[in-house]
Amino acid sequence: MIKDDKRVRLFIGHYGSGKSEVSINYVTNLRKIVDGPVAFADLDIVNVYFRTREKKDELRSMGINPIDSSIETDTLDLPAVSAQIMTPLHENDVNYVLDVGGDNVGTRVVGRFAEHFVEGEYDMFCVVNANREQTQTAEEVVRFIESMEATSKLKVTGLINNTHFIRQTTVEDVLKGQKLAKEVSKLTNIPIKYVSCLRELVDSLPDDLEGDILPIDLYMREEWM
């Protein structure tokens, strides 16, 4: 369950995995079930299309503290990260979620602060979409994980099956991703923590899936997208 994860949670994932959508759904659900402060950091300085920083006002309205670029603008994409990302790491009463960049350039940002992440006191979740290029086989996903771990200097602690075709996603897509996630889990001994999918598909999923179900609402895509 979300509330049982480590206080500090990082989300990584390849381009098109839906990492930002998953992380923002995760933090909004977290806000509903925990007391005390919740902070959300957008460290994705790579992907210029779907940036959780664009939802800052919405996050604030939910009682979530958004942290992103050190330059106050939503329209420029600059490789600048606020020093404020450090603060929640050392505030033990803050539940902290970080949306990390989608390749080793993005995770290098985390690597700069790796000494502030204590082993056993954080979770780093790898979001996997079996429908995306370069993460369609277990071997490809394992290589991606190894690359992210090397640059971030942190270890992946859980897998999230987020196999989707956006609004055209079917149960069969989710099950295809679950098969891939199980193969990766077997190769790496990393557990499947969550299966995320559109909220309207949740009741159609089998009851015996490994991992908790994380229903997804599309925060990052407008109705026309």
N, C-alpha and C positions, 0 to 999 in steps of 0.2 A: 504494500500500500504506500501511497505517496508520503504520508506522514511518517512512515517508518524508514524512509531513506535518510542518508546522511544529511547533516545541516547544510552543507555546501554541495550543490549539484551542478555539474557541467554537462553540456550537450554538444556533441560533435556529430558530423555526418557529411557525406559527400554531397556535391551540388545536386539539387533536385531530390534529395532525400526527404525534404519536408522538415528539416531540423528546426527551423525557426518557428514553424507552425506548431510543432510538437512542444517546443520549449515554452511558448507563450500559453498554450493550453495547459501545460503542466503547472506553470506558476499561478495562473488564475484559479485552477482547482486547489492548489496548495493554499492560496489565500483564504479559501472558504473553510478550510478544516484545521488551520493552526492559529493559535493566539500569538500576539507579539508581532514585531516588524517583519516584513517580507521585502527583499530587494531583488531586482532583476537587472543584470548587466548584458548589454549588447556589445560583444567583442568581435562581431563579424564585420571586419573592415574590408572583406574581400567581395562579398556578394552585394552588388549595388541595386538589386531589383527588389528583394523582399527583406526589409530591414525592420526588426522589431522596434527600433528607436522611433519609427514613424507612429507608433502606438503609445507614445509617452503619456499623452493626456489621458487616454483611456485607462492606462495602467494606474496612473495617479488617482483617478476617480474610484478605482477599486481598492485603494489603500496599499498599492505596491510602489516602492521607490525605484524609478528607472535610472540606470546609470549607463552612459554611453561615451560618445566622443568628448574630448576635452574642448572642442570648439562648438559653441552653441549655434548649430544650424542643422536643419533637417534636409537641406537640398544639396549640400556638398559632401562628397565622399573622400575623406582625407584619412590617412593612416595615423590618426591621433586617438589615443585612449586616455580617458580621465584617470588621474591618480586615485579618484574616489573608488575605483574597483577594489582597492586594497582594504578599505575601511570595514566592509561587512565580513571580510575573512577573519577579522580579529574581534568581532562583536558576537559573542556566543549566544546572544538572544535573537539574532537575525537569521531567518531562513533565507538562503541565498541561492539564486539560480543564475547560471551564466550561459548565454548563447554564444558559442565559440565559432570561429571561422571555419569554412568548409574544406580547407586543405591545410597542408603543413605551413603555409604562410600565416594562416589564421591562428593555428595552434602555437605558432612561435610567440605570439603575444602572451599566451598563458605561460610558456616556457620562461619568459623573463621574470615571472613572479612565482615560479614553481616552488621555491623554498618556503613560501607562505601557505602551501597546501600540505597538510599533515596526512601521511598515509594512514588509512583507516578512519579518517574523519571527513572524507569527501566521497562522492560518487561521480564517476564520469560515464555517461551513457552514450553509446554509439547508436545513432538512428540509421536504420538500414531500409532501403527501398530496392527490392529485387527487380523492379522495372526500369531502373536507371543504368545507363552505361557505366561500366567499371565497377559495379557492385552486384553483378548478376550471378556470380559464382561464389562459393565459400572461400576459395583461394583469393579472389579479388578483394573480398571484404576483409580477410585476415591481413592481407598486405596493407590495406588502408588503415586498419587498426594499428598495425606495427609502425607505420609511418607517423600517425598521429601521436602515438605514445612516445616515439623518439623525439619529436620536436616539442611536445608539451612537457616532457619529462614526468608525465603522470600516467597512471594505469587505467584502462577501461575496466569498469566494474560491472557493467550491465549492458545488454543489448535491447534495443527497441525495434520491433518489427513495425515499420510504417510504410509498407508496400502499398502504393496507391497510383491511381490515374486521376487525381483530384476529384472532381464531382462525378466522374465516370467509374470510380472505383467499385469493384464488386467483391463479394465474399471470396470468390475464387482468387482474386488478387491477394487478399489478406492471407489466405491459406498457402498460396505460392510463396509469399514472403516468410511465412512461419516455417515452412520446410527449409528454406535457406538459413534462417536464423538458427534452427536446431542443428544444422550442419556446422555452422560457425561456432556455436556453443560447444559442440562435441570436440572440435579441433582446438579450442582455446580455453575451455573450462570457464568461460564467461557466461553467466546465466542470462536467460531471457527475462527481463524485468517487466516489460510492458508490450502489449499489442495495441497499437493505436489505429483508429479508423474513424470514418465519418460516423457521427452519432446515430444516424438512421440505420446503420448496418449492425450496430451492436447486438440487437436482439436476434439477429440471424446467424451469429457466430456460434460454433460449437462450444459446449460447456467445458471441454477438457483441454483447452489451449493452455500451454505453458506461458505464464506471465499474466499480470493483471491487465484488465482492459482499460485503456485511456481513450474515452470518447473525444473526437475532434470537432470543434467548431472552426469555421474558416475565418479567422481574424485577419490573415495576411492577404486575402484575395477579395477584391470587391465582387459584387454579384455578376458583373460583366466579364470577369476574368476566367 
